[in-house]
């Protein structure tokens, strides 16, 4: 009779599958999206007041979810306001020039 030795299993932990950390669900984003969809449906159904309340709360949830984006927009806002003020000043200067030319033309034609 032949005796075959059975090998002992080696505790090789590298052969075990690695546990992959799953990405956490973005519940605030899902809630914001669901609320905004509900708001749209309510507005389409003619429920204006309830739709507006749902839209406002969905927007608030979306802003809570995107705090970094909101923060960067808030920091960039003064630059945009300065640019708009510069454009408005140029438009005002142009309007004043056009008004002066109009008055000059009116005086010339009135002679």
Backbone as JSON, one array per atom type, in Angstrom:
{
  "sequence": "XXXXXXXXXXXXXXXXXXXXXXXXXXXXXXXXXXXXXXXXXXXXXXXXXXXXXXXXXXXXXXXXXXXXXXXXXXXXXXXXXXXXXXXXXXXXXXXXXXXXXXXXXXXXXXX",
  "N": [[0.83, -1.15, 0.0], [0.51, 2.19, -0.83], [1.44, 5.23, 0.5], [0.39, 8.42, 0.18], [1.57, 11.54, 0.73], [-0.28, 14.27, 1.93], [-0.31, 17.58, 1.03], [0.06, 20.39, 3.08], [-2.13, 23.16, 3.31], [-0.96, 26.3, 2.35], [-0.79, 29.33, 4.04], [-1.41, 31.67, 2.21], [-1.87, 34.86, 1.79], [-1.89, 36.6, -0.29], [-3.23, 35.48, -2.34], [-5.85, 35.83, -1.85], [-8.76, 37.61, -2.81], [-8.64, 41.12, -3.23], [-10.19, 43.52, -1.18], [-12.28, 45.84, -2.42], [-12.79, 49.19, -1.94], [-15.94, 50.49, -1.92], [-17.5, 53.14, -3.69], [-19.08, 55.71, -1.96], [-22.54, 56.32, -1.84], [-24.07, 59.16, -3.25], [-26.18, 60.6, -1.59], [-27.29, 63.09, -1.05], [-27.1, 64.35, -3.51], [-28.77, 62.69, -5.04], [-31.18, 63.18, -3.73], [-31.48, 65.91, -4.23], [-31.69, 65.93, -7.04], [-33.99, 64.33, -7.39], [-35.87, 65.91, -6.08], [-35.86, 68.2, -7.69], [-36.79, 67.13, -10.09], [-39.34, 66.34, -9.28], [-40.34, 68.86, -8.69], [-40.43, 69.98, -11.25], [-42.37, 68.31, -12.42], [-44.57, 68.93, -10.82], [-44.9, 71.62, -11.51], [-45.54, 71.35, -14.21], [-47.96, 70.07, -13.91], [-49.53, 72.07, -13.04], [-49.49, 72.87, -10.42], [-48.43, 75.39, -9.04], [-47.5, 76.7, -6.67], [-46.68, 74.59, -4.93], [-44.81, 73.44, -6.64], [-42.91, 75.48, -6.87], [-41.98, 75.63, -4.24], [-40.88, 73.09, -3.97], [-38.92, 73.28, -5.97], [-37.28, 75.29, -4.91], [-36.36, 74.03, -2.56], [-35.05, 71.84, -3.7], [-33.06, 73.16, -5.11], [-31.65, 74.28, -2.99], [-30.69, 71.94, -1.78], [-29.05, 71.02, -3.85], [-27.15, 73.04, -3.89], [-26.01, 72.64, -1.38], [-24.78, 70.23, -1.88], [-22.86, 70.92, -3.72], [-20.79, 72.56, -2.58], [-18.09, 73.36, -2.88], [-17.95, 74.28, -5.52], [-19.79, 76.39, -5.4], [-18.45, 78.01, -3.58], [-16.15, 78.71, -5.05], [-17.36, 80.15, -7.13], [-18.44, 82.25, -5.66], [-16.13, 83.52, -4.8], [-15.16, 84.4, -7.24], [-17.01, 86.22, -8.05], [-16.72, 89.11, -7.42], [-14.81, 89.9, -9.37], [-16.22, 89.51, -11.74], [-18.27, 91.36, -11.37], [-16.81, 93.74, -11.43], [-15.96, 93.66, -14.12], [-18.43, 93.86, -15.43], [-19.21, 96.39, -14.58], [-17.25, 97.93, -15.86], [-17.94, 97.48, -18.55], [-20.52, 98.6, -18.56], [-19.86, 101.26, -18.02], [-18.47, 101.9, -20.36], [-20.54, 101.61, -22.2], [-22.23, 103.66, -21.3], [-20.62, 105.89, -21.81], [-20.57, 105.74, -24.61], [-23.29, 106.11, -25.19], [-23.6, 108.73, -24.26], [-21.9, 110.06, -26.06], [-23.25, 109.59, -28.48], [-25.62, 110.95, -27.93], [-24.63, 113.55, -27.74], [-23.7, 113.94, -30.34], [-26.14, 113.74, -31.66], [-27.49, 116.02, -30.71], [-25.8, 117.96, -31.74], [-26.11, 117.5, -34.49], [-28.82, 118.12, -34.69], [-28.79, 120.86, -34.12], [-27.31, 121.78, -36.29], [-28.99, 121.1, -38.43], [-31.18, 122.67, -37.82], [-30.57, 125.25, -38.53]],
  "CA": [[0.0, 0.0, 0.0], [1.31, 3.39, -1.0], [0.95, 6.37, 1.27], [0.64, 9.68, -0.51], [1.46, 12.63, 1.71], [-1.12, 15.41, 1.55], [0.38, 18.82, 1.35], [-0.7, 21.28, 3.96], [-2.38, 24.43, 2.62], [-0.11, 27.41, 2.77], [-1.56, 30.55, 4.3], [-0.97, 32.69, 1.27], [-2.89, 35.9, 1.81], [-1.9, 37.34, -1.54], [-4.15, 34.82, -3.25], [-7.2, 36.26, -1.52], [-9.12, 38.82, -3.56], [-8.57, 42.36, -2.46], [-11.47, 44.16, -0.91], [-12.32, 47.14, -3.06], [-13.68, 50.12, -1.25], [-16.97, 50.98, -2.83], [-17.75, 54.57, -3.6], [-20.3, 55.96, -1.2], [-23.63, 56.89, -2.64], [-24.27, 60.59, -3.06], [-27.6, 60.7, -1.27], [-27.74, 64.49, -1.16], [-27.27, 64.6, -4.94], [-29.98, 62.0, -5.48], [-32.33, 63.89, -3.17], [-31.62, 67.18, -4.96], [-32.2, 65.62, -8.37], [-35.38, 63.89, -7.27], [-36.7, 67.05, -5.71], [-36.0, 69.07, -8.85], [-37.69, 66.45, -11.04], [-40.68, 66.47, -8.71], [-40.75, 70.26, -8.87], [-40.81, 70.14, -12.65], [-43.65, 67.63, -12.65], [-45.62, 69.72, -10.17], [-45.14, 72.82, -12.3], [-46.26, 70.93, -15.41], [-49.31, 69.69, -13.52], [-50.28, 73.27, -12.68], [-49.36, 73.15, -8.99], [-47.35, 76.37, -9.06], [-46.96, 76.97, -5.34], [-45.95, 73.4, -4.48], [-43.68, 73.29, -7.53], [-41.89, 76.47, -6.52], [-41.4, 75.23, -2.96], [-40.02, 71.93, -4.25], [-37.76, 73.75, -6.72], [-36.41, 76.01, -3.98], [-35.69, 73.08, -1.68], [-34.12, 71.07, -4.53], [-31.91, 74.02, -5.38], [-30.87, 74.36, -1.75], [-29.97, 70.67, -1.63], [-27.99, 70.98, -4.85], [-26.09, 73.94, -3.43], [-25.32, 71.96, -0.28], [-23.97, 69.17, -2.45], [-21.79, 71.51, -4.53], [-20.28, 73.68, -1.81], [-16.82, 73.83, -3.43], [-18.26, 75.06, -6.72], [-20.41, 77.63, -4.95], [-17.4, 78.81, -2.95], [-15.31, 79.28, -6.11], [-18.17, 81.17, -7.81], [-18.56, 83.4, -4.75], [-14.85, 84.24, -4.82], [-14.97, 84.99, -8.56], [-18.08, 87.2, -8.29], [-16.27, 90.51, -7.49], [-14.16, 90.16, -10.66], [-17.28, 89.63, -12.75], [-18.97, 92.63, -11.13], [-15.93, 94.79, -11.95], [-16.02, 93.61, -15.58], [-19.74, 94.38, -15.85], [-19.18, 97.83, -14.36], [-16.45, 98.51, -16.93], [-18.75, 97.44, -19.77], [-21.59, 99.59, -18.42], [-19.26, 102.59, -18.14], [-18.21, 102.11, -21.79], [-21.84, 101.82, -22.85], [-22.7, 104.98, -20.91], [-19.84, 106.86, -22.58], [-21.04, 105.68, -26.0], [-24.62, 106.74, -25.24], [-23.39, 110.17, -24.12], [-21.34, 110.54, -27.33], [-24.33, 109.57, -29.46], [-26.54, 112.04, -27.59], [-23.97, 114.81, -28.1], [-23.73, 114.02, -31.81], [-27.53, 113.99, -32.05], [-27.77, 117.44, -30.45], [-25.02, 118.75, -32.7], [-26.79, 117.35, -35.77], [-30.09, 118.85, -34.59], [-28.48, 122.29, -34.23], [-26.88, 122.05, -37.67], [-30.16, 121.01, -39.3], [-32.14, 123.7, -37.45], [-30.16, 126.55, -39.08]],
  "C": [[0.88, 1.23, 0.0], [0.65, 4.52, -0.22], [1.37, 7.64, 0.53], [0.52, 10.8, 0.51], [0.61, 13.78, 1.14], [-0.41, 16.68, 1.96], [-0.54, 19.7, 2.19], [-0.93, 22.6, 3.21], [-1.52, 25.54, 3.21], [-1.01, 28.63, 2.97], [-1.02, 31.68, 3.44], [-2.07, 33.74, 1.15], [-2.93, 36.7, 0.5], [-2.86, 36.72, -2.54], [-5.59, 35.23, -2.99], [-7.54, 37.52, -2.33], [-9.09, 40.04, -2.66], [-9.97, 42.95, -2.3], [-11.41, 45.57, -1.49], [-13.29, 48.02, -2.3], [-14.68, 50.66, -2.25], [-17.17, 52.47, -2.61], [-19.08, 54.79, -2.88], [-21.33, 56.62, -2.11], [-23.82, 58.36, -2.27], [-25.76, 60.83, -2.82], [-28.12, 62.12, -1.38], [-27.97, 64.83, -2.63], [-28.52, 63.94, -5.48], [-31.23, 62.72, -4.97], [-32.56, 65.21, -3.91], [-32.2, 66.93, -6.35], [-33.65, 65.19, -8.34], [-36.33, 65.02, -6.94], [-36.91, 67.99, -6.9], [-36.88, 68.44, -9.93], [-39.13, 66.55, -10.57], [-41.21, 67.88, -8.89], [-41.19, 70.51, -10.31], [-42.15, 69.5, -12.97], [-44.8, 68.4, -12.02], [-45.94, 70.98, -10.97], [-45.89, 72.48, -13.59], [-47.71, 70.56, -15.12], [-50.15, 70.89, -13.1], [-50.23, 73.61, -11.2], [-48.18, 74.11, -8.8], [-46.71, 76.55, -7.69], [-46.13, 75.79, -4.83], [-44.71, 73.17, -5.34], [-42.55, 74.25, -7.2], [-41.21, 76.13, -5.2], [-40.45, 74.06, -3.17], [-38.77, 72.35, -5.02], [-36.78, 74.48, -5.82], [-35.66, 75.04, -3.07], [-34.71, 72.2, -2.46], [-32.87, 71.87, -4.86], [-31.03, 74.15, -4.15], [-30.07, 73.08, -1.51], [-28.82, 70.57, -2.63], [-26.83, 71.89, -4.45], [-25.33, 73.35, -2.26], [-24.37, 70.9, -0.81], [-22.75, 69.72, -3.18], [-21.18, 72.72, -3.83], [-18.97, 74.23, -2.37], [-17.05, 74.71, -4.65], [-18.86, 76.41, -6.34], [-19.38, 78.56, -4.34], [-16.51, 79.46, -4.02], [-16.06, 80.36, -6.88], [-18.26, 82.43, -6.96], [-17.27, 84.21, -4.75], [-14.61, 84.93, -6.16], [-15.97, 86.11, -8.84], [-17.59, 88.65, -8.32], [-15.57, 90.85, -8.81], [-15.18, 90.34, -11.76], [-18.03, 90.95, -12.6], [-18.13, 93.79, -11.65], [-15.96, 94.83, -13.47], [-17.33, 94.18, -16.09], [-19.79, 95.89, -15.66], [-18.37, 98.54, -15.44], [-17.23, 98.56, -18.24], [-19.85, 98.49, -19.71], [-21.05, 101.01, -18.53], [-18.97, 102.91, -19.6], [-19.5, 102.35, -22.55], [-22.37, 103.21, -22.54], [-21.94, 106.07, -21.66], [-20.3, 106.9, -24.03], [-22.39, 106.35, -26.15], [-24.48, 108.25, -25.12], [-22.83, 110.77, -25.4], [-22.41, 110.6, -28.41], [-25.31, 110.71, -29.19], [-25.93, 113.39, -27.96], [-23.98, 115.0, -29.61], [-25.15, 114.32, -32.32], [-27.88, 115.46, -31.85], [-27.03, 118.34, -31.43], [-25.68, 118.7, -34.08], [-28.1, 118.12, -35.79], [-29.85, 120.36, -34.74], [-28.09, 122.66, -35.66], [-28.08, 122.05, -38.6], [-31.19, 122.09, -39.01], [-31.79, 125.04, -38.05], [-30.84, 126.88, -40.33]]
}
